[in-house]
Amino acid sequence: MNKRRREQEGIIHVYFRANGRYTVFYDEEDNLELLRRIDKFAKKFDSKIMEFALMGNHAHFLVNTRCVTELMRETLKSYSRWYNKKYKNSNKVFKTPFSSTCKREDSWILESSAYILLNPVKAGMSRRVEEYKWNSAAFHFRDERKYISIGYRQYLKLCEAIEIDTELIDKYFKNYHEFIEYVNFNPVVKSSVITSDSKWESITIENLMFVVRKLLNGRILNSLNTEEIKELISAIYAHTGCKMLQIASILHVDYKFVKQCLRNKNSEAPQPE
């Protein structure tokens, strides 16, 4: 069976996930660097970024481009090189190929915008779209607002990393409030957003990584042997009480390995007399 050819030109929803569904975006630098890289190649290929949401182990972008494959190939290749150098990693960072869907009508574009912005809310990572630090909601109607929910400092960091073209989407709404209400309370979009990540996130990635770095005490995760990984798993669980799936995702190990490790640790604990 022949594979369907990827549409290269138009307004396209692009989606890609980390290899093995493991966490990739550990900290602020990891998130901002991806935004810088896609912004750089969007300019190179005369493309525009219209929306984004970074989700820890996957990301969504709405792009207006004539060459989506070149844009994403260069972005992901460049980011993977940077990421592997930072974390002294030699494994594949992202699952390939990326997914993409062309949006031919304005109504589809609006729904795709809402879908992307709603993903962190449906995953339990934010209460409302405008409160999530790593999406593009703050760019809409930016010249008309004095208050920004994510804070002005975070907003400036995003603006320095990436340019977002909101003109096409914003023209359908009177103001920022109307746009945000459309996104937050859109029943069609809400019913279609994938919610799998919400089942296991019990602590934010930033807070969990703060604990992990303290436990590592300057050591590099990839340098740990199996016994040291087991000790780290037990320590993370003891300090945070987070879900085993989240530990597996953060450490890039199999869920069954984490489960067995904690089960063995519990069996070794002294029993009360």
C-alpha positions in Angstrom: 0.0 0.0 0.0 1.4 3.4 -1.0 1.8 5.9 1.8 -0.1 9.1 1.4 2.1 12.0 0.4 2.6 14.7 3.0 1.1 18.0 2.0 3.8 20.6 2.0 2.1 23.9 1.6 -0.6 25.7 3.6 -1.5 26.1 7.2 -0.5 22.9 8.9 -0.9 21.4 12.3 2.4 19.7 13.2 2.8 17.3 16.0 5.8 15.3 17.2 6.5 13.2 20.3 9.7 12.1 22.1 11.1 8.7 21.4 9.6 6.2 23.7 7.2 8.9 25.0 9.8 9.9 27.5 10.1 13.4 28.8 12.4 15.6 26.7 11.7 19.2 27.8 13.0 19.1 31.3 13.6 22.8 32.0 13.1 26.3 30.8 16.2 26.1 28.6 15.0 23.0 26.8 11.7 24.7 26.0 13.1 28.0 24.9 15.8 26.4 22.7 13.1 24.5 20.7 11.3 27.7 20.2 14.5 29.5 19.0 15.3 26.7 16.6 11.9 26.5 14.9 11.8 30.3 14.8 15.2 30.3 13.1 14.2 27.8 10.4 10.7 29.3 9.9 12.5 32.5 8.9 14.9 30.6 6.7 12.1 28.9 4.8 9.8 31.9 4.7 7.3 30.3 7.0 5.3 31.6 10.0 4.5 30.1 13.3 0.9 30.7 14.3 0.5 28.6 17.5 2.4 26.3 19.8 2.2 24.2 22.9 5.1 22.4 24.5 4.1 19.4 26.6 7.1 17.8 28.3 7.2 14.8 26.0 5.6 16.1 22.9 4.8 19.4 21.1 2.3 21.0 18.8 2.8 23.8 16.3 0.5 25.5 13.8 2.6 26.7 10.9 2.0 28.5 7.6 4.6 27.2 5.2 5.4 26.0 1.7 7.8 23.3 2.8 6.8 21.7 6.1 9.1 18.7 5.7 12.2 20.9 5.3 11.1 23.1 8.1 10.5 20.3 10.6 13.5 18.2 9.5 15.9 21.0 10.0 14.3 22.1 13.3 14.3 18.6 14.8 17.7 17.7 13.5 19.2 20.9 14.9 17.5 20.7 18.2 18.4 17.0 18.7 22.1 17.8 18.2 21.9 20.6 20.8 20.0 18.4 23.2 22.3 15.4 22.9 25.3 17.6 23.5 23.7 19.1 26.6 22.7 15.8 28.1 25.6 13.8 26.8 23.0 11.6 25.1 23.4 9.4 22.0 19.9 8.1 21.7 17.2 9.3 19.2 15.4 12.2 20.8 12.1 12.3 18.8 10.0 9.6 17.2 9.9 10.0 13.4 8.3 10.9 11.2 6.4 13.8 12.7 2.7 14.1 12.1 1.0 16.8 10.2 -2.5 17.8 9.0 -3.3 20.6 6.5 -6.1 23.0 7.5 -7.8 24.2 4.4 -10.7 26.2 5.9 -10.6 29.0 8.4 -13.0 27.1 10.7 -10.5 24.2 10.8 -7.7 26.7 11.5 -9.6 28.1 14.5 -10.4 24.7 15.9 -6.7 23.6 15.4 -5.6 26.7 17.3 -7.9 25.9 20.2 -6.9 22.2 20.1 -3.3 23.1 20.5 -3.8 25.6 23.3 -6.1 23.3 25.2 -3.8 20.3 25.3 -2.0 21.4 28.6 -5.4 22.0 30.2 -6.7 18.6 29.2 -3.5 17.0 30.4 -3.9 18.6 33.9 -0.9 20.8 33.4 -2.8 24.1 33.7 -6.2 25.2 34.8 -6.8 27.5 31.8 -5.0 28.0 28.5 -3.9 31.6 29.4 -2.1 30.4 32.6 0.2 27.8 30.9 3.7 29.1 30.5 4.7 27.1 27.3 2.0 27.9 24.8 1.3 30.9 22.5 -1.9 32.2 24.2 -0.1 35.3 25.5 0.7 36.4 21.9 -2.9 37.0 20.9 -4.2 40.6 21.0 -0.9 41.5 22.8 -1.1 45.2 21.8 -4.5 45.6 23.6 -3.7 44.1 27.0 -2.0 45.4 30.1 -2.2 42.2 32.1 -0.6 38.9 31.1 -1.5 35.8 33.1 1.8 34.0 32.7 3.7 37.1 34.0 5.5 39.8 32.0 9.0 38.2 32.6 7.9 34.8 31.1 6.1 36.6 28.2 9.3 38.5 27.4 11.3 35.2 27.3 8.8 33.8 24.8 8.9 36.9 22.7 12.7 36.8 22.6 12.6 33.2 21.5 9.9 33.1 18.8 7.7 35.3 16.6 4.0 34.3 16.5 1.7 35.5 13.7 -1.8 35.7 15.2 -3.3 38.0 12.6 -5.5 35.4 10.8 -6.9 34.0 14.0 -7.4 37.2 15.9 -9.5 38.8 13.2 -12.4 36.5 14.0 -12.6 37.8 17.6 -13.5 41.2 19.1 -10.8 41.0 21.8 -8.6 38.7 23.8 -11.4 37.8 26.3 -13.6 36.5 23.5 -10.8 34.5 22.0 -9.8 32.9 25.3 -13.5 32.0 26.1 -13.8 30.4 22.7 -10.7 28.3 23.4 -11.5 27.4 27.0 -15.1 26.5 26.4 -15.1 25.0 22.9 -17.1 21.7 23.3 -16.0 20.4 19.8 -12.3 20.8 20.5 -12.5 19.7 24.1 -14.0 16.3 23.1 -11.2 15.6 20.7 -8.1 16.6 22.7 -5.9 13.6 23.6 -5.8 13.3 27.4 -3.5 10.4 28.0 -0.8 12.4 29.8 -3.3 13.5 32.5 -3.5 10.0 33.9 0.0 10.0 35.3 1.1 13.6 36.0 0.9 14.2 39.7 3.8 16.8 40.0 5.0 19.3 37.4 8.1 18.5 35.4 9.9 21.6 36.7 9.3 20.6 40.4 10.2 17.0 39.8 13.4 17.9 38.0 14.4 20.2 40.9 14.3 17.2 43.2 16.1 15.0 40.7 18.9 17.5 40.3 19.4 17.7 44.0 19.5 14.0 44.3 22.0 13.7 41.4 24.2 16.3 43.1 26.1 17.2 40.0 26.2 13.7 38.5 25.0 13.1 34.9 22.1 10.8 34.6 23.6 8.9 31.7 26.7 8.0 33.7 24.8 6.1 36.4 24.9 2.3 36.6 21.9 0.1 37.1 22.2 0.0 40.9 22.6 3.8 41.1 19.5 4.2 38.9 17.5 1.9 41.2 18.6 4.0 44.2 17.6 7.2 42.4 14.2 5.8 41.6 13.6 4.9 45.2 14.8 8.4 46.4 12.6 10.2 43.9 9.6 8.3 45.0 10.3 8.8 48.6 10.8 12.6 48.2 7.9 13.3 45.9 5.4 10.4 45.9 4.9 10.9 42.2 3.5 8.3 39.9 5.7 5.5 38.6 4.9 6.4 35.0 6.3 9.9 35.6 9.5 8.5 37.1 9.9 6.2 34.1 9.4 9.1 31.6 11.8 11.4 33.4 14.6 8.9 33.7 14.0 7.3 30.2 13.5 3.8 31.7 10.8 1.2 31.3 7.8 1.5 33.6 8.0 -2.2 34.6 11.6 -1.6 35.7 10.5 1.3 38.0 7.6 -0.8 39.4 9.9 -3.8 40.1 12.5 -1.6 41.7 10.0 0.0 44.1 8.4 -3.4 44.8 11.8 -4.9 45.7 12.6 -1.8 47.9 9.4 -2.3 49.8 10.1 -6.0 50.4 13.5 -5.1 51.8 12.1 -2.7 54.3 12.2 -4.0 57.9 8.8 -5.2 59.0 7.4 -3.9 62.4 7.6 -6.5 65.2 
